[in-house]
């Protein structure tokens, strides 16, 4: 495959961008006119990020690098002064699975149509040459490609000048995506836009009224809201009801305590969503290789990566704002929770058993946060019970993930430090942790603290058998491949689990 190397960028500094584009359109109109009648023979030039693929290779490369080795951010910082081209060159060696990228079917169809009619097709991208070449070679559809190198960022005016140098003014059709492509569309024979933002669409129509638009989702606000709700894991917010447990255990049923716990619930939910986004950005490669996670909104390109990146600081800021309304101490808990979840996403989830201990700790932090919010004292009994119970759930989660890979004939997960042969041990550890939680509960019920808090403490002994039943049933269902990827999600959808939870709640209230 021929390679077409980029030329240095040049423009008209000091002029308004829109005026510059209009000037170029007028200058190229004479060149375009003779070609219109036979423009089917013009080369078709296709952009990469956001156009041919529903993702951004720069963002993917960044999170792939820091996800695999967080210390690599220090090496990246050293090349930042060199500009965007140097950054892209540094990240160009990222080990991305090119074959699993979310390619746009309609754009591929337009390329196939051009090839069948005998037209030449080129790939032109501001991404680094190493990645662009890999994409071009993988698809095998292009007659050549243009890309950034260590010294030049092939974007906007630089890309436009390079294409004009290669094909002439108005001597090519261009398929692009965003505002940076306006410079190129202005000098192309025909403009084709793929999922442009509303502002970009308006500006393009002002420049080229005959522009064509591809892959426009037509997604309504309700559907977009559902996509974002799944992306932010709104269904996982049920886990944050743990913040109400300390108030319940301390028999704090007054309005101020409920309001503080409610604000704590909101703060934990917002903070958790921010880290879910970071986790999904880091796990793009692994999610695309997963049988079910490949349908996540970031992995399949339904939500732009830059939009998700922008949402992370907004969610965290909102979480801190709500937590400060509770107390500065609770805000400290939220910051600690965010730091631990971030450490889990970057490093700890790849460490055998440390990952499940961390997950159990994150659930327990919610209980501690609820106590701090309402000003209650968390007993050692409650902390020990929570740690064992959530350790069991985390191990069931890992067991389910491993069985899913085993049944599909997939190898051991690359982003987890577990082997398929570990399944029996993981199941045994899950059972041991769950049963130890019940032992802790029994020891607590035998202590003097119970008689001081409950008028009918003997009723609480009925809670143990219910929990034993639920843990045992969850393990059996996981063994039968009837468990959801996340045991918490399973419990929220499972009728038996809901009945068990209601029974425990009724027994606790009756014992007060």
C-alpha positions in Angstrom: 0.0 0.0 0.0 1.3 3.4 -0.9 1.9 5.9 1.8 1.3 9.6 1.2 3.3 11.6 3.7 2.0 14.8 5.3 3.4 18.3 4.4 3.9 21.1 6.9 0.9 23.1 7.8 0.4 26.7 6.7 -2.5 29.1 6.8 -3.4 32.7 6.8 -2.7 33.8 10.4 -4.6 36.8 11.7 -7.7 36.3 9.7 -11.1 35.2 11.0 -11.5 31.5 10.4 -14.9 31.8 8.7 -13.7 34.6 6.4 -10.7 32.5 5.5 -12.9 29.5 4.6 -15.2 31.7 2.5 -12.2 33.1 0.6 -10.9 29.6 -0.1 -14.4 28.6 -1.4 -14.5 31.5 -3.8 -10.9 30.7 -5.0 -11.7 27.0 -5.5 -15.1 27.5 -7.2 -13.6 27.8 -10.6 -11.6 24.7 -10.1 -14.6 22.8 -8.9 -17.0 23.7 -11.7 -15.4 21.7 -14.5 -15.3 18.6 -12.3 -18.9 18.6 -11.2 -20.1 16.7 -14.3 -17.6 13.9 -13.7 -17.0 14.1 -10.0 -17.7 10.4 -9.6 -14.1 9.8 -10.7 -12.6 12.0 -8.0 -10.7 10.4 -5.1 -12.6 9.9 -1.9 -10.7 10.9 1.2 -12.1 9.6 4.5 -11.3 10.9 8.0 -10.6 8.4 10.8 -11.5 9.5 14.3 -15.2 10.0 14.7 -15.8 9.2 11.1 -14.5 5.8 9.9 -14.5 4.7 13.6 -16.9 5.8 16.3 -14.1 6.6 18.7 -11.0 8.7 19.1 -7.6 7.0 18.9 -5.8 9.7 20.8 -8.1 9.2 23.8 -8.0 5.4 23.5 -4.2 5.4 23.3 -3.9 7.6 26.4 -6.2 5.4 28.6 -4.6 2.3 27.2 -1.2 3.5 28.3 -2.1 4.7 31.8 -4.4 1.8 32.4 -1.6 -0.7 31.7 1.1 1.3 33.6 -0.1 4.4 35.5 3.5 5.6 35.9 3.6 6.1 32.1 1.8 9.4 32.7 5.2 10.8 33.9 6.8 9.9 30.5 3.9 11.4 28.7 4.3 14.6 30.7 7.8 15.0 29.4 6.6 15.1 25.8 3.8 17.6 26.4 6.0 20.7 25.7 6.6 19.3 22.2 2.9 19.9 21.3 0.1 17.7 20.1 2.0 16.0 17.3 4.7 14.9 19.8 2.0 13.6 22.2 0.4 11.6 19.4 3.7 10.2 18.4 4.4 9.1 21.9 1.1 7.4 22.2 1.3 5.9 18.7 2.8 2.7 20.0 -0.3 1.8 22.1 -1.2 -1.8 21.8 -4.8 -1.3 20.5 -6.8 -4.1 19.0 -7.5 -2.5 15.6 -9.9 -5.2 14.6 -12.3 -4.6 17.4 -12.6 -0.8 17.0 -16.2 0.4 16.4 -16.2 0.9 12.7 -19.0 2.9 11.1 -21.0 0.6 8.8 -22.4 3.3 6.7 -19.0 4.9 6.1 -17.6 1.5 5.1 -20.5 1.1 2.7 -19.6 4.5 1.1 -16.0 3.3 0.7 -17.1 0.0 -0.8 -19.3 1.9 -3.2 -16.5 4.2 -4.3 -14.1 1.3 -4.8 -16.7 -0.6 -6.9 -17.0 2.4 -9.2 -13.2 2.5 -9.7 -12.5 5.5 -7.5 -9.4 5.8 -5.4 -9.9 6.0 -1.7 -7.6 7.5 0.9 -7.5 7.6 4.6 -6.5 11.0 6.1 -6.3 11.4 9.9 -4.7 13.6 12.5 -3.8 10.5 14.4 -0.3 9.3 14.4 1.1 7.5 11.4 1.7 4.3 13.3 -2.0 3.8 14.2 -3.3 5.1 10.9 -1.1 2.6 9.0 -2.4 -0.2 11.1 -6.0 0.7 10.4 -5.3 1.0 6.7 -3.6 -2.3 6.5 -6.3 -4.0 8.6 -9.1 -2.9 6.3 -7.2 -3.2 3.0 -9.5 -0.7 1.4 -7.3 2.3 0.8 -5.0 3.4 -2.0 -2.9 5.5 0.4 -3.1 7.3 3.7 -2.1 10.7 5.3 -1.3 11.0 9.0 0.5 13.1 11.7 4.1 12.5 12.5 6.3 13.5 15.4 6.7 17.1 14.0 3.4 17.9 12.3 -0.2 17.5 13.5 -2.2 16.9 10.3 -5.5 18.6 11.3 -7.6 21.5 10.1 -5.7 23.7 7.7 -2.7 21.5 7.6 -4.7 18.6 6.4 -6.5 20.8 3.8 -3.2 22.0 2.4 -1.8 18.5 2.2 -4.8 17.2 0.3 -4.9 20.1 -2.1 -1.2 19.5 -2.7 -2.0 15.9 -3.5 -5.2 16.2 -5.5 -5.6 19.8 -6.4 -8.2 22.4 -5.4 -11.6 20.8 -5.4 -10.0 17.6 -6.7 -11.4 15.2 -4.0 -14.5 14.4 -2.0 -14.0 14.5 1.7 -15.8 12.6 4.5 -15.3 14.2 7.9 -16.8 14.6 11.3 -16.1 17.8 13.3 -15.2 21.5 13.3 -11.6 20.8 12.4 -12.8 19.4 9.1 -14.4 22.6 8.0 -11.1 23.7 6.5 -10.9 20.5 4.4 -14.6 20.6 3.4 -14.1 24.2 2.1 -11.5 23.0 -0.4 -13.1 19.7 -1.4 -15.4 19.0 -4.3 -18.1 17.5 -2.1 -18.5 17.5 1.6 -19.8 14.5 3.5 -20.3 14.7 7.2 -20.7 11.9 9.7 -22.6 12.6 12.9 -21.6 16.3 13.1 -22.4 18.3 16.2 -25.3 20.8 15.6 -23.0 23.8 15.5 -20.7 22.0 13.0 -23.6 21.0 10.8 -24.9 24.6 10.7 -21.4 26.0 9.7 -20.9 23.3 7.1 -24.3 24.0 5.5 -23.4 27.7 5.3 -20.2 26.8 3.5 -21.5 23.9 1.4 -25.3 23.8 1.1 -25.1 20.6 -0.9 -23.3 18.7 1.8 -24.3 15.1 2.5 -24.8 13.7 6.0 -24.2 10.1 7.0 -24.9 8.0 10.1 -27.1 10.5 11.8 -28.5 8.7 14.8 -31.9 10.3 15.0 -31.8 9.3 18.6 -34.4 11.2 20.7 -33.6 12.7 24.1 -35.3 9.9 25.9 -33.1 7.3 24.3 -30.0 9.4 24.9 -31.0 9.7 28.5 -31.3 5.9 28.8 -27.9 5.4 27.2 -26.3 7.8 29.6 -28.2 6.3 32.6 -26.7 2.9 31.7 -23.3 4.5 31.2 -23.4 6.2 34.6 -24.7 2.9 36.1 -27.8 4.4 37.7 -29.0 0.9 38.4 -26.0 0.5 40.6 -27.1 3.3 42.9 -29.0 0.7 45.0 -25.6 -0.2 46.4 -25.4 3.3 48.0 -28.5 2.6 50.2 -25.8 1.1 52.5 -25.4 4.7 53.8 -28.8 4.3 55.6 -27.7 1.2 57.5 -25.9 3.1 60.4 -29.0 5.3 61.0 -31.1 2.2 61.1 -28.8 0.3 63.4 -28.6 3.4 65.7 -32.4 3.7 65.6 -32.0 7.3 64.2 -35.4 7.8 62.5 -35.6 11.6 62.8 -35.8 14.0 59.8 -32.3 15.5 60.0 -30.7 12.0 60.1 -32.8 10.9 57.1 -31.8 14.1 55.2 -28.1 13.7 55.9 -28.3 10.0 54.8 -30.1 11.0 51.7 -27.5 13.6 50.8 -24.8 11.0 51.4 -26.6 8.6 49.1 -26.6 11.3 46.3 -22.9 12.1 46.9 -21.8 8.5 46.7 -23.9 8.0 43.6 -22.4 10.9 41.7 -18.9 10.0 42.8 -19.4 6.4 41.8 -20.6 7.4 38.3 -17.5 9.5 37.8 -15.3 6.5 38.5 -17.5 4.2 36.4 -16.7 6.4 33.4 -12.9 6.4 34.2 -13.1 2.6 34.5 -14.9 2.2 31.2 -12.4 4.5 29.5 -9.5 2.4 30.8 -11.3 -0.9 30.0 -12.2 -0.2 26.4 -10.0 -2.9 25.0 -11.1 -5.5 27.5 -14.8 -4.6 27.2 -14.8 -5.0 23.4 -13.4 -8.5 23.9 -16.1 -9.4 26.5 -19.3 -11.2 25.4 -21.6 -8.7 27.1 -19.6 -5.7 28.0 -18.8 -5.0 24.4 -22.3 -3.5 24.2 -21.4 -0.7 26.6 -21.9 2.8 25.2 -18.2 3.8 25.2 -17.0 0.4 23.8 -19.4 0.4 20.9 -19.1 4.1 20.2 -22.6 5.3 21.0 -21.2 8.0 23.4 -18.1 10.0 22.3 -15.1 9.4 24.5 -14.5 13.1 25.0 -18.0 13.6 26.3 -17.4 10.9 28.9 -14.1 12.5 29.8 -15.8 15.9 30.3 -18.5 14.3 32.5 -15.9 12.9 35.0 -14.9 16.2 36.6 -18.4 17.5 36.5 -19.8 14.5 38.4 -16.9 14.6 41.0 -17.4 18.3 41.6 -21.2 17.8 42.1 -20.4 14.9 44.5 -18.1 17.2 46.5 -20.6 20.0 46.5 -23.3 17.7 48.0 -20.9 16.1 50.5 -19.9 19.6 51.8 -23.5 20.3 52.4 -23.4 17.3 54.9 -20.1 18.0 56.6 -16.4 18.5 55.9 -15.7 15.1 57.5 -18.1 13.4 55.1 -16.5 15.3 52.2 -13.2 13.7 53.3 -14.9 10.3 53.1 -16.0 11.0 49.5 -12.5 12.0 48.5 -11.1 8.9 50.1 -13.7 6.8 48.3 -12.9 8.4 45.0 -9.1 7.9 45.5 -9.6 4.2 46.4 -11.9 3.5 43.4 -9.5 5.3 41.1 -6.6 3.2 42.5 -8.8 0.1 41.9 -9.5 1.1 38.3 -5.9 1.9 37.5 -4.0 -0.8 39.4 -5.7 -2.8 42.1 -8.3 -4.6 39.9 -5.3 -6.4 38.2 -4.0 -7.8 41.5 -5.2 -11.3 42.5 -7.4 -11.2 45.7 -6.4 -7.6 46.3 -9.2 -6.7 43.9 -11.9 -8.4 45.8 -10.7 -7.1 49.2 -10.7 -3.6 47.7 -14.3 -4.1 46.4 -15.4 -5.3 49.8 -13.7 -2.3 51.3 -15.5 0.1 49.0 -18.8 -1.3 50.1 -17.8 -1.0 53.7 -16.7 2.7 53.1 -20.4 3.4 52.2 -21.4 2.2 55.6 -18.7 4.3 57.3 -19.8 7.3 55.2 -23.4 6.9 56.3 -22.3 6.8 59.9 -20.2 10.0 59.4 -23.1 11.7 57.7 -25.6 11.1 60.5 -23.1 11.3 63.4 -23.5 7.7 64.4 -20.9 5.4 65.8 -20.1 2.3 63.6 -19.7 -0.8 65.7 -16.8 -3.2 65.1 -19.5 -5.9 64.6 -21.1 -4.1 61.7 -17.8 -3.4 60.0 -16.7 -7.0 60.3 -20.0 -8.3 59.0 -20.0 -5.9 56.1 -16.4 -6.8 55.1 -17.1 -10.5 55.1 -20.4 -10.2 53.4 -19.2 -8.0 50.6 -16.0 -10.1 50.2 -18.3 -13.0 49.4 -20.3 -11.0 46.8 -17.0 -9.8 45.1 -15.8 -13.3 44.9 -19.1 -14.5 43.4 -18.7 -11.7 40.8 -15.2 -13.0 39.9 -16.5 -16.6 39.8 -19.3 -15.6 37.4 -16.9 -13.8 35.1 -14.5 -16.7 35.0 -17.3 -19.3 34.2 -18.6 -17.1 31.4 -15.1 -17.2 29.8 -14.8 -20.9 30.4 -18.1 -21.7 28.8 -17.3 -19.6 25.7 -13.9 -21.3 25.3 -12.1 -18.0 26.0 -8.7 -17.8 27.6 -8.1 -16.4 31.1 -8.8 -12.7 31.3 -5.9 -10.5 30.4 -7.0 -7.6 32.7 -7.5 -9.8 35.8 -4.9 -11.8 37.7 -7.0 -15.0 37.7 -6.8 -18.3 35.8 -9.7 -20.4 34.7 -8.3 -23.2 36.9 -8.9 -21.0 39.9 -12.7 -21.5 39.8 -12.9 -24.1 42.6 -10.8 -22.0 44.9 -12.8 -18.8 44.1 -16.1 -20.6 44.9 -14.7 -21.9 48.2 -13.5 -18.5 49.3 -16.8 -17.0 48.4 -18.7 -19.5 50.5 -16.2 -19.1 53.4 -16.6 -15.3 53.4 -20.4 -15.5 53.3 -20.6 -18.0 56.1 -18.1 -16.0 58.2 -20.4 -13.0 57.9 -23.1 -15.1 59.5 -20.7 -16.2 62.3 -19.9 -12.5 63.0 -23.7 -11.8 63.2 -24.2 -14.7 65.6 -21.4 -13.4 67.9 -22.9 -10.0 67.8 -26.3 -11.3 68.8 -24.6 -13.0 71.8 -23.2 -9.7 73.0 -24.6 -7.4 75.6 -24.9 -4.6 73.0 -27.9 -6.2 71.5 -30.0 -6.2 74.6 -29.4 -2.5 75.0 -30.7 -1.6 71.5 -33.5 -4.1 70.9 -36.5 -5.0 73.0 -36.9 -8.4 71.3 -33.4 -9.4 70.4 -34.3 -13.1 70.0 -36.1 -12.3 66.7 -32.7 -11.3 65.2 -31.6 -14.9 65.4 -33.9 -15.5 62.5 -31.8 -13.2 60.3 -28.9 -15.7 60.2 -30.7 -18.5 58.5 -32.1 -16.1 55.8 -28.6 -14.9 55.0 -27.2 -18.4 55.0 -29.9 -19.4 52.5 -29.3 -16.5 50.2 -25.5 -16.9 50.1 -25.9 -20.6 49.4 -28.5 -20.1 46.8 -26.4 -17.4 45.1 -23.4 -19.7 44.9 -25.5 -22.6 43.5 -27.0 -20.3 40.8 -23.5 -19.0 39.9 -22.4 -22.6 39.5 -25.4 -23.3 37.3 -24.6 -20.2 35.2 -27.8 -18.5 36.2 -26.1 -15.5 38.0 -25.8 -12.0 36.6 -22.3 -10.5 36.1 -23.0 -8.5 39.2 -24.6 -10.2 42.2 -26.1 -6.9 43.4 -27.9 -6.4 40.1 -29.0 -10.0 40.3 -30.4 -9.4 43.8 -32.3 -6.3 42.7 -34.0 -8.3 39.9 -34.5 -11.6 41.6 -37.8 -12.1 43.3 -36.5 -14.5 46.0 -33.7 -12.1 46.8 -36.1 -9.3 47.3 -38.3 -11.4 49.5 -35.2 -12.3 51.6 -34.2 -8.7 52.0 -37.8 -7.7 53.0 -37.8 -10.5 55.5 -34.6 -9.3 57.1 -35.8 -5.7 57.2 -39.1 -6.8 58.8 -37.3 -8.9 61.5 -35.0 -6.0 62.4 -37.9 -3.6 62.7 -39.9 -6.1 64.8 -37.0 -6.6 67.1 -36.6 -2.9 67.9 
